[in-house]
Amino acid sequence: MKNQLQNSILQAEPFVDAREAAYTMNLPMYYLTNAAQRKRMAIPHYHIGRMVRFKLSELETWLSARSVEDNHA
């Protein structure tokens, strides 16, 4: 039962590649393609084999959290 729930959650939102994520979220491509940049900026991502993939909802949450931090700084 727990596995079915986890599988349905993972399938609910598709993973996208760096190009699509950068285009959709209006981010520079190197933010998503450069491992050091992803780590420094704490960008949410997934490794699937050798590929790096993103969920747009997580990137949106990350962007809004960054904008709130930037406004308070």
N, C-alpha and C positions, 0 to 999 in steps of 0.2 A: 504493500500500500504506500509506504513512504517513498519507494523508488518511483512509483507511478506519479506521485505528486511532484517529485523533483523533476522528472522528465517532462511533465506537462508545463511546469514553470519555465524550464529551459527552452521549450519549444514555443512558448507564448510570444517571445520577441526574437526576431532573427538577428544573427550576428552580421555586422557589416565590416568591410575592409577599411583601411585607412583613407583611401581615396573618397569613398562614399561618405564616411564620417566627416572628413575635412570639408567636403563640399556642402553637406547638409548643415553642419554646425558652424560654418563659416570660420574655420580654424586654419592656420597654416599647416600644410601637410607635414612639415618636419616635426611638429609637436607630436604627431601620431606615429611617424615612422622611425624616429630616433629614440632608441632605448633609454639613453641617458636623460633625454628630455621628458619622456614619459615618467621616469622614476622621479626626477626633480620636481615635476609638477603634480605628481601623484594622480596621473590620468588613469581612470579605471579601464582595464583591458584584460583580454583572455588570450592565452597561448593555446592554440589548437594545432598540435604537431609543431611545425616550424612557422606556422602562420600566426599573426597577431590580429585579433578581431575585437570589435567594440559593440556595445549596445547603446543605441542612441538615447534611450531614456536615462542611462547612467551618465552619459556625457552631458546631457542637459542638466541633470542634478549637480554634476561637478562644476559646470560653468556658472550656474546660479550661485553656488556656494563661493566660488572664487570672486564673483562680482560683489557679493555681500562683504567678503573679507577686504577687497580693494576699497570699498566705500568706507569701511571703518578704519582703515589705516591712515 
